[in-house]
């Protein structure tokens, strides 16, 4: 894994302040992914979470998106540790990529710590900096004191944080909901939250993803019965796809497989790894012999199989996507199989999510998803009444929605008016903004410079906006290569230019167009045939003239790439 340091024209230098807490979101505001939050007071910094994001359609070839940690690297001597709220990848998935540049302790509850150790081992990173906490742990990190309380969510060991700072208490409430009958038996600890809030809370950061959804979430328990009903009438394979860290959903699928007498294969590296970690730590169970290796799938009849697969967002390259494209080494879908999509799409994945469902449906496979099937998915995020209940328990002076879009932030602000919070008490912060918190109140201060950090294969941060723009042009308009032969001794032109196009026009049917383009090149070179060429000027001249010519002739703008070849 290669790393790359994003560079800016000047470092992030903020005005010196005293007796002030800085709260800086490096991700997770205006976006539902790559959650990462910085708390800074004086010479001490703590970080909460470090997640990944997913590329949108314009990020061609990009696998993942990471928060920009330039601000932290510039102040690495201040960073006391990273505290993790729970084990979903949009909260911990960035650590294997970014931790090597920080190398500070990571504090996480048992399951999230297990997931992280698995990821670190896979990337040959040391494990000794991952510290396992529990609900009784009280961390002292510089001037900060951090405690934990349990919340209901779609992965066990999810927590909220009680952060004591010199300006007062902060509650950091990441993903949560108020499920009173959770499958994993972990409810949101209302008593501990109330006790934490009794002496006052200056600021609360809270999951605002579903602020627009009215009411409260139903229980997840009926989902298991839905799995059973669909599976019981299926003659072919039952394929259930969900988030690979949604351990409770995987347990429900396994319970149904036992009832239906179907063997279970876990498809996808993340699915296999997370299951193994959760199983080793006692968070998931299965009877001996139920789980089979992927290579054993062909030994069993379709009506004796359940596949639990990663890729529920329709991510290109995921196990589910490859199987849908008949490109999976071990899994083939056929008529009679049923796919159950046990998750809802995140905003950035809407197109890939529905495109995958459409592709599967076109192949004659019945696909069940929450738009058409009740009791198939329950969000792990609080709806409006659950958010109001949590805020009512805490009654913070100021409140800030996180893990949501800007649309969600506005919905959150409207929701808070039901509880008497006016707009000046509800903070909506962009990624580059800094919130200043004192005992007297809060204000939005200076901004910092950030940019998306892209993961492309083994490269981390070595793909920027210019590269993405080039990829977009290549994908949409194609490329025209102009080959210019020069004499390596004299530097003069040594023959005629040659033109090759790819992804622009079909050369055999566009010979006249390319012949005319060659005349444009010859014209651009006509004043430079006698002496050595100024190749920088010539390249620019050729690009400018060809771009104008091709646009006039085709209304398209291919990438023009002059190449000098010494002969």
C-alpha positions as CSV (number, residue, x, y, z in Angstrom):
1,X,0.0,0.0,0.0
2,X,1.6,3.3,-1.1
3,X,0.9,6.5,0.7
4,X,0.9,10.0,-0.7
5,X,0.9,13.3,1.2
6,X,-1.6,15.8,-0.2
7,X,0.1,19.2,-0.5
8,X,-1.3,22.7,-0.4
9,X,0.2,26.0,-1.2
10,X,0.4,26.9,2.5
11,X,-0.1,24.9,5.7
12,X,-3.2,25.1,8.0
13,X,-2.1,27.9,10.4
14,X,-5.0,29.0,12.6
15,X,-4.9,32.0,14.9
16,X,-3.7,31.2,18.4
17,X,-6.6,31.0,20.9
18,X,-6.8,30.2,24.6
19,X,-9.5,28.5,26.7
20,X,-11.3,27.4,23.5
21,X,-12.2,23.9,22.2
22,X,-11.9,23.5,18.5
23,X,-14.2,20.9,16.9
24,X,-13.2,20.1,13.3
25,X,-15.0,17.5,11.2
26,X,-12.6,16.0,8.6
27,X,-15.5,14.0,7.2
28,X,-19.1,13.0,8.1
29,X,-20.8,16.4,7.6
30,X,-22.6,17.0,4.3
31,X,-21.8,13.3,3.7
32,X,-22.9,10.1,5.3
33,X,-19.5,8.4,5.1
34,X,-15.8,8.9,6.0
35,X,-16.7,10.0,9.5
36,X,-13.7,11.6,11.3
37,X,-13.9,14.4,14.0
38,X,-11.1,16.3,15.7
39,X,-11.3,17.8,19.2
40,X,-8.5,20.2,20.0
41,X,-7.8,22.2,23.1
42,X,-4.4,23.8,23.7
43,X,-1.7,21.3,23.1
44,X,-4.0,18.2,23.0
45,X,-6.0,16.6,20.2
46,X,-8.2,13.5,20.2
47,X,-9.8,12.1,17.1
48,X,-13.1,10.3,17.0
49,X,-13.4,7.6,14.2
50,X,-11.7,7.4,10.8
51,X,-14.0,6.0,8.1
52,X,-14.0,5.4,4.4
53,X,-16.3,6.9,1.8
54,X,-17.4,5.5,-1.5
55,X,-16.7,7.1,-5.0
56,X,-19.4,8.8,-7.0
57,X,-19.8,8.2,-10.7
58,X,-17.4,10.9,-11.6
59,X,-14.5,9.3,-9.7
60,X,-13.5,6.9,-12.4
61,X,-11.3,4.0,-11.3
62,X,-11.4,5.1,-7.6
63,X,-12.0,2.3,-5.1
64,X,-12.4,4.3,-1.9
65,X,-12.4,7.9,-0.6
66,X,-10.6,8.9,2.6
67,X,-10.6,11.9,4.9
68,X,-7.7,14.3,4.5
69,X,-5.5,14.2,7.6
70,X,-3.1,17.0,6.7
71,X,-4.3,19.1,9.6
72,X,-3.4,16.2,12.0
73,X,0.0,15.5,10.4
74,X,0.9,19.2,10.9
75,X,0.1,18.8,14.6
76,X,1.1,15.2,15.1
77,X,2.9,16.1,18.4
78,X,-0.5,17.0,19.9
79,X,-2.5,13.9,18.9
80,X,-3.2,11.8,22.0
81,X,-5.2,9.0,20.4
82,X,-8.1,7.9,18.2
83,X,-11.4,6.8,19.8
84,X,-13.7,4.6,17.9
85,X,-17.5,4.6,18.3
86,X,-18.3,1.3,16.5
87,X,-17.1,-1.1,13.9
88,X,-18.7,0.0,10.6
89,X,-16.3,0.8,7.8
90,X,-17.6,4.4,7.4
91,X,-16.2,4.9,10.9
92,X,-13.1,2.6,11.1
93,X,-12.3,1.6,7.4
94,X,-9.8,4.5,6.9
95,X,-7.5,3.5,9.7
96,X,-5.5,0.8,7.8
97,X,-4.7,3.5,5.2
98,X,-4.1,6.6,7.4
99,X,-2.9,5.2,10.7
100,X,0.7,4.6,9.4
101,X,1.0,8.4,9.0
102,X,-0.2,9.0,12.6
103,X,0.9,6.0,14.6
104,X,-1.1,7.0,17.8
105,X,-3.1,4.6,20.1
106,X,-6.5,3.5,18.9
107,X,-9.2,2.9,21.5
108,X,-12.1,0.7,20.5
109,X,-14.7,-1.7,22.1
110,X,-14.1,-5.4,21.7
111,X,-15.8,-6.1,18.3
112,X,-14.5,-2.9,16.6
113,X,-11.0,-3.7,18.0
114,X,-11.3,-7.2,16.5
115,X,-12.3,-5.9,13.1
116,X,-9.3,-3.4,13.2
117,X,-6.8,-6.1,14.2
118,X,-8.0,-8.2,11.3
119,X,-7.6,-5.3,8.9
120,X,-4.2,-4.3,10.3
121,X,-2.9,-7.9,10.1
122,X,-4.0,-8.1,6.5
123,X,-2.0,-4.9,5.8
124,X,1.0,-6.1,7.9
125,X,0.6,-3.3,10.4
126,X,1.4,-3.6,14.1
127,X,-1.4,-4.5,16.5
128,X,0.0,-3.2,19.7
129,X,-1.5,0.3,19.3
130,X,-5.1,-1.1,19.2
131,X,-6.3,-0.9,22.7
132,X,-9.6,-2.7,23.7
133,X,-12.0,-0.8,25.9
134,X,-15.2,-1.6,27.6
135,X,-18.2,0.3,28.9
136,X,-16.4,1.0,32.2
137,X,-13.3,2.4,30.6
138,X,-12.4,6.0,31.5
139,X,-9.7,7.4,29.2
140,X,-7.4,10.3,30.0
141,X,-5.9,11.7,26.8
142,X,-4.2,15.0,27.6
143,X,-6.9,17.4,28.9
144,X,-9.6,15.2,27.6
145,X,-11.4,12.5,29.6
146,X,-13.5,10.0,27.6
147,X,-16.2,7.6,28.8
148,X,-18.6,5.2,26.9
149,X,-22.2,4.2,27.0
150,X,-24.0,1.6,24.9
151,X,-26.4,2.3,22.1
152,X,-28.5,0.2,19.8
153,X,-27.3,0.0,16.2
154,X,-26.9,-2.6,13.5
155,X,-23.5,-3.7,14.8
156,X,-22.8,-4.9,18.4
157,X,-20.7,-2.9,20.8
158,X,-21.8,0.5,19.4
159,X,-21.3,3.4,21.8
160,X,-21.8,7.0,22.4
161,X,-18.9,9.1,24.0
162,X,-18.9,11.3,27.0
163,X,-16.0,13.7,26.5
164,X,-15.0,16.0,29.3
165,X,-13.1,19.1,28.2
166,X,-11.9,22.3,30.0
167,X,-14.9,24.1,28.5
168,X,-17.5,21.6,29.6
169,X,-18.9,18.2,28.7
170,X,-19.5,17.1,25.1
171,X,-21.6,14.2,24.1
172,X,-20.5,12.6,20.8
173,X,-23.5,10.4,19.7
174,X,-22.6,8.7,16.5
175,X,-24.9,6.1,14.8
176,X,-27.7,5.0,17.1
177,X,-31.4,4.1,17.4
178,X,-33.9,3.4,20.1
179,X,-34.7,-0.3,19.6
180,X,-36.1,-1.7,22.8
181,X,-36.1,-5.3,21.6
182,X,-32.8,-5.5,19.6
183,X,-31.6,-8.8,18.1
184,X,-28.2,-8.4,19.8
185,X,-29.9,-7.4,23.1
186,X,-27.9,-4.2,23.3
187,X,-30.3,-1.3,24.0
188,X,-29.5,2.4,24.2
189,X,-28.7,3.0,27.9
190,X,-31.1,5.8,28.7
191,X,-30.1,5.8,32.4
192,X,-26.4,6.3,31.8
193,X,-27.1,9.0,29.2
194,X,-29.4,10.9,31.6
195,X,-26.8,10.6,34.4
196,X,-24.1,12.0,32.0
197,X,-26.3,15.0,31.2
198,X,-27.5,15.9,34.6
199,X,-24.7,18.5,35.3
200,X,-25.1,20.1,31.8
201,X,-23.8,19.4,28.3
202,X,-22.3,22.3,26.4
203,X,-22.4,20.5,23.0
204,X,-23.8,17.4,21.5
205,X,-22.9,15.9,18.1
206,X,-25.6,13.5,17.0
207,X,-26.5,11.1,14.2
208,X,-28.8,13.1,11.9
209,X,-29.0,10.8,8.9
210,X,-32.8,10.1,9.1
211,X,-34.0,13.4,10.4
212,X,-36.5,13.5,7.5
213,X,-38.1,10.2,8.5
214,X,-41.1,10.5,10.7
215,X,-41.8,8.4,13.7
216,X,-39.6,5.7,15.2
217,X,-37.9,2.6,13.7
218,X,-39.6,-0.7,14.1
219,X,-37.7,-3.6,15.7
220,X,-35.4,-5.7,13.6
221,X,-36.8,-9.0,15.0
222,X,-39.5,-9.5,12.3
223,X,-36.7,-9.5,9.6
224,X,-35.8,-13.1,10.5
225,X,-39.3,-14.3,9.8
226,X,-39.3,-12.5,6.4
227,X,-36.0,-14.3,5.5
228,X,-37.7,-17.6,6.4
229,X,-40.9,-17.0,4.4
230,X,-39.0,-16.1,1.3
231,X,-36.4,-18.9,1.7
232,X,-39.1,-21.5,2.4
233,X,-40.7,-21.0,-1.0
234,X,-37.5,-20.7,-3.0
235,X,-36.4,-23.7,-5.1
236,X,-33.0,-22.4,-6.0
237,X,-30.2,-20.8,-4.0
238,X,-31.1,-18.2,-1.4
239,X,-28.7,-15.2,-1.6
240,X,-28.8,-12.7,1.2
241,X,-26.6,-9.5,0.8
242,X,-25.9,-7.1,3.5
243,X,-23.2,-4.9,5.0
244,X,-20.3,-7.2,5.9
245,X,-20.1,-5.7,9.4
246,X,-23.9,-6.1,10.1
247,X,-23.3,-9.0,12.4
248,X,-26.9,-9.1,13.7
249,X,-28.3,-9.4,10.2
250,X,-25.8,-12.2,9.4
251,X,-26.9,-14.0,12.6
252,X,-30.5,-13.8,11.5
253,X,-29.6,-15.2,8.1
254,X,-27.7,-18.1,9.8
255,X,-30.7,-18.8,12.0
256,X,-33.0,-19.1,9.0
257,X,-30.5,-21.4,7.2
258,X,-30.6,-23.8,10.1
259,X,-34.4,-23.9,10.0
260,X,-34.4,-24.5,6.2
261,X,-31.6,-27.1,6.4
262,X,-29.4,-25.1,4.0
263,X,-25.6,-24.9,4.1
264,X,-24.1,-21.4,4.3
265,X,-21.3,-20.0,2.3
266,X,-19.9,-16.6,3.1
267,X,-18.9,-14.8,-0.1
268,X,-16.5,-11.9,-0.1
269,X,-13.3,-11.4,1.8
270,X,-14.7,-8.7,4.1
271,X,-17.7,-11.0,4.8
272,X,-15.5,-14.0,5.7
273,X,-13.1,-11.9,7.8
274,X,-15.8,-10.1,9.8
275,X,-17.7,-13.3,10.4
276,X,-14.5,-15.0,11.7
277,X,-13.7,-12.1,14.0
278,X,-17.3,-12.0,15.4
279,X,-17.4,-15.7,15.8
280,X,-14.0,-15.9,17.6
281,X,-15.2,-13.1,20.0
282,X,-18.6,-14.7,20.6
283,X,-20.8,-12.2,18.8
284,X,-22.2,-14.7,16.3
285,X,-22.8,-18.4,16.4
286,X,-23.5,-21.3,14.0
287,X,-23.8,-25.0,14.4
288,X,-20.8,-27.2,13.5
289,X,-20.8,-28.0,9.8
290,X,-23.2,-25.3,8.7
291,X,-20.6,-23.0,7.2
292,X,-18.9,-24.4,4.1
293,X,-15.9,-23.1,2.2
294,X,-16.6,-21.3,-1.1
295,X,-14.9,-24.1,-3.0
296,X,-17.5,-26.5,-1.7
297,X,-20.5,-24.7,-3.2
298,X,-20.7,-26.9,-6.3
299,X,-21.0,-30.0,-4.1
300,X,-24.5,-29.0,-2.9
301,X,-27.8,-28.8,-4.7
302,X,-29.1,-25.2,-5.1
303,X,-32.1,-25.9,-2.8
304,X,-29.6,-26.8,-0.1
305,X,-27.6,-23.6,-0.2
306,X,-27.7,-20.1,1.3
307,X,-25.1,-17.6,0.2
308,X,-24.4,-14.5,2.4
309,X,-22.7,-12.0,0.2
310,X,-21.0,-8.6,0.5
311,X,-21.8,-5.9,-2.0
312,X,-25.3,-4.8,-0.9
313,X,-24.7,-1.2,-2.2
314,X,-24.0,-2.6,-5.7
315,X,-20.4,-1.6,-5.5
316,X,-18.6,-2.4,-8.8
317,X,-16.1,-5.2,-8.1
318,X,-17.9,-6.6,-5.1
319,X,-18.8,-10.3,-4.9
320,X,-22.4,-9.7,-5.6
321,X,-21.7,-7.4,-8.6
322,X,-19.2,-9.9,-10.1
323,X,-21.7,-12.7,-9.7
324,X,-24.4,-10.7,-11.4
325,X,-22.1,-10.1,-14.3
326,X,-21.2,-13.8,-14.6
327,X,-17.7,-12.9,-13.5
328,X,-17.3,-14.7,-10.2
329,X,-15.0,-17.7,-10.0
330,X,-17.2,-19.8,-7.8
331,X,-20.7,-18.3,-7.8
332,X,-23.2,-18.5,-10.7
333,X,-26.7,-17.1,-10.5
334,X,-29.6,-18.8,-12.4
335,X,-33.3,-18.7,-12.8
336,X,-35.0,-20.0,-9.6
337,X,-32.4,-18.3,-7.4
338,X,-33.6,-15.5,-5.1
339,X,-31.6,-12.5,-4.0
340,X,-32.6,-10.7,-0.7
341,X,-31.1,-7.3,-0.4
342,X,-31.1,-6.7,3.4
343,X,-29.9,-3.1,3.4
344,X,-31.0,0.3,2.0
345,X,-28.8,2.4,-0.3
346,X,-26.8,5.2,1.0
347,X,-27.2,8.5,-1.0
348,X,-24.0,8.1,-3.0
349,X,-24.9,4.5,-4.0
350,X,-28.4,5.0,-5.2
351,X,-27.5,4.5,-8.9
352,X,-25.3,1.4,-8.4
353,X,-27.8,-0.1,-6.0
354,X,-30.8,0.0,-8.4
355,X,-28.6,-0.8,-11.4
356,X,-27.6,-4.1,-9.7
357,X,-31.2,-4.9,-8.9
358,X,-32.2,-4.3,-12.5
359,X,-29.3,-6.4,-13.8
360,X,-30.3,-9.3,-11.6
361,X,-34.0,-9.0,-12.5
362,X,-33.2,-8.9,-16.2
363,X,-31.5,-12.3,-15.7
364,X,-34.8,-13.8,-14.4
365,X,-33.8,-13.7,-10.8
366,X,-36.4,-12.6,-8.2
367,X,-35.0,-9.8,-6.1
368,X,-36.5,-8.7,-2.8
369,X,-35.6,-5.3,-1.4
370,X,-37.2,-2.9,1.0
371,X,-39.1,-0.9,-1.7
372,X,-41.3,-3.9,-2.4
373,X,-41.0,-6.1,0.7
374,X,-41.9,-5.2,4.3
375,X,-39.8,-6.3,7.2
376,X,-36.7,-6.8,5.1
377,X,-34.5,-4.0,6.4
378,X,-34.6,-1.7,9.4
379,X,-32.2,1.2,9.5
380,X,-29.5,1.3,12.1
381,X,-30.1,5.1,12.3
382,X,-32.6,6.9,14.5
383,X,-35.7,8.4,12.9
384,X,-37.1,11.8,13.9
385,X,-38.8,10.8,17.2
386,X,-35.8,8.8,18.3
387,X,-33.6,11.8,17.7
388,X,-35.9,14.0,19.6
389,X,-36.0,11.6,22.5
390,X,-32.2,11.4,22.7
391,X,-31.9,15.2,22.6
392,X,-34.5,15.5,25.3
393,X,-32.5,13.2,27.5
394,X,-29.3,15.3,27.1
395,X,-30.7,18.8,26.7
396,X,-27.4,20.2,25.4
397,X,-26.8,24.0,25.1
398,X,-25.8,23.5,21.4
399,X,-26.4,20.7,19.1
400,X,-24.7,19.6,15.8
401,X,-26.0,16.9,13.3
402,X,-23.4,14.6,11.9
403,X,-23.3,11.7,9.5
404,X,-25.8,13.3,7.2
405,X,-26.2,15.4,4.0
406,X,-26.8,19.1,4.0
407,X,-30.4,18.4,3.2
408,X,-30.5,16.2,6.3
409,X,-28.9,19.1,8.4
410,X,-31.7,21.4,7.4
411,X,-34.3,18.8,8.3
412,X,-32.6,18.3,11.6
413,X,-32.7,22.1,12.3
414,X,-36.5,22.1,11.6
415,X,-36.9,19.1,13.9
416,X,-35.1,20.7,16.7
417,X,-37.6,23.6,16.7
418,X,-40.1,21.1,18.1
419,X,-37.9,21.0,21.2
420,X,-37.4,24.7,21.4
421,X,-34.0,25.0,19.7
422,X,-33.7,28.0,17.5
423,X,-31.3,28.1,14.5
424,X,-28.5,29.8,16.5
425,X,-28.4,26.7,18.8
426,X,-28.2,24.2,16.0
427,X,-24.8,24.1,14.3
428,X,-24.5,23.1,10.6
429,X,-20.9,22.8,9.8
430,X,-19.1,22.1,6.5
431,X,-16.0,19.9,6.3
432,X,-13.5,22.8,6.1
433,X,-15.1,24.8,8.9
434,X,-13.9,25.0,12.5
435,X,-16.3,25.2,15.5
436,X,-15.0,27.2,18.4
437,X,-16.5,26.3,21.8
438,X,-16.0,28.3,25.0
439,X,-17.8,28.5,28.3
440,X,-19.6,31.5,27.0
441,X,-20.9,29.9,23.8
442,X,-19.9,28.7,20.3
443,X,-19.1,30.3,17.0
444,X,-17.9,29.2,13.6
445,X,-14.3,30.2,13.3
446,X,-11.6,29.9,10.6
447,X,-11.5,27.2,7.9
448,X,-8.9,24.6,7.1
449,X,-7.8,23.3,3.7
450,X,-8.9,19.8,2.9
451,X,-9.4,17.7,-0.2
452,X,-10.6,14.1,-0.9
453,X,-7.9,11.5,-0.7
454,X,-8.5,8.7,-3.2
455,X,-7.6,5.1,-3.0
456,X,-6.9,3.5,-6.4
457,X,-5.6,0.0,-6.2
458,X,-2.4,0.1,-4.0
459,X,-2.1,3.9,-4.3
460,X,-3.4,6.1,-1.5
461,X,-3.7,9.8,-2.4
462,X,-1.8,9.6,-5.6
463,X,-4.9,10.2,-7.7
464,X,-6.2,13.8,-7.6
465,X,-8.8,15.9,-9.3
466,X,-6.7,16.4,-12.4
467,X,-6.3,12.7,-12.9
468,X,-10.0,12.2,-12.4
469,X,-10.7,14.9,-15.0
470,X,-8.4,13.2,-17.5
471,X,-10.1,9.9,-16.9
472,X,-13.5,11.5,-17.5
473,X,-12.3,13.0,-20.8
474,X,-10.8,9.7,-21.9
475,X,-14.1,7.9,-21.0
476,X,-16.4,10.3,-22.7
477,X,-14.4,11.8,-25.5
478,X,-11.4,9.5,-26.2
479,X,-7.8,10.3,-27.0
480,X,-5.9,11.4,-30.1
481,X,-2.1,10.7,-30.1
482,X,0.1,12.8,-32.4
483,X,3.4,11.1,-33.0
484,X,6.2,13.5,-34.0
485,X,9.5,12.0,-35.3
486,X,12.6,14.1,-34.7
487,X,16.3,13.7,-35.4
488,X,18.0,13.0,-32.1
489,X,21.2,14.7,-33.3
490,X,19.8,17.9,-34.8
491,X,16.4,18.2,-33.0
492,X,14.7,18.8,-36.3
493,X,11.6,17.2,-37.6
494,X,12.6,13.9,-39.3
495,X,9.4,12.9,-41.1
496,X,5.7,13.2,-41.2
497,X,3.5,13.2,-38.1
498,X,1.3,10.2,-37.5
499,X,-2.1,10.3,-35.8
500,X,-3.7,7.5,-33.8
501,X,-7.1,7.8,-32.1
502,X,-8.7,5.5,-29.4
503,X,-12.3,5.9,-28.1
504,X,-12.8,9.0,-30.3
505,X,-13.8,7.9,-33.8
506,X,-13.5,4.6,-35.7
507,X,-10.4,5.1,-37.8
508,X,-11.5,2.9,-40.7
509,X,-14.6,5.0,-41.3
510,X,-13.1,8.4,-40.4
511,X,-10.0,8.4,-42.6
512,X,-11.0,11.7,-44.1
513,X,-11.3,13.4,-40.7
514,X,-7.9,12.1,-39.6
515,X,-6.3,13.0,-42.9
516,X,-7.6,16.6,-42.4
517,X,-6.4,16.5,-38.8
518,X,-2.9,15.6,-40.1
519,X,-3.0,18.7,-42.4
520,X,-3.7,20.8,-39.3
521,X,-0.6,19.3,-37.6
522,X,1.5,19.9,-40.8
523,X,0.3,23.5,-40.8
524,X,1.3,23.9,-37.2
525,X,4.7,22.6,-38.0
526,X,5.2,24.5,-41.2
527,X,7.1,27.3,-39.6
528,X,9.5,25.0,-37.7
529,X,10.9,22.7,-40.4
530,X,14.3,24.2,-40.8
531,X,15.8,24.6,-37.3
532,X,15.6,22.8,-34.0
533,X,12.1,22.8,-32.6
534,X,10.9,24.4,-29.4
535,X,8.9,21.3,-28.5
536,X,7.0,22.9,-25.6
537,X,5.6,25.6,-27.9
538,X,5.0,23.1,-30.7
539,X,3.0,20.7,-28.4
540,X,0.9,23.6,-27.1
541,X,0.3,24.8,-30.7
542,X,-0.7,21.4,-31.9
543,X,-3.1,20.8,-29.0
544,X,-4.7,24.2,-29.5
545,X,-5.2,23.8,-33.2
546,X,-6.4,20.2,-33.1
547,X,-8.8,20.8,-30.3
548,X,-10.4,23.6,-32.3
549,X,-10.5,21.5,-35.5
550,X,-12.1,18.4,-33.8
551,X,-14.7,20.5,-32.0
552,X,-15.7,22.3,-35.2
553,X,-16.0,18.9,-37.1
554,X,-17.5,16.7,-34.4
555,X,-18.6,18.9,-31.4
556,X,-16.3,16.7,-29.3
557,X,-13.1,17.4,-27.3
558,X,-10.9,14.4,-27.2
559,X,-7.7,14.5,-25.2
560,X,-4.9,15.6,-27.5
561,X,-1.5,14.0,-26.7
562,X,1.5,15.0,-28.8
563,X,4.4,12.5,-28.4
564,X,7.9,13.2,-29.5
565,X,9.9,10.2,-30.8
566,X,13.6,10.5,-31.4
567,X,14.9,8.7,-34.5
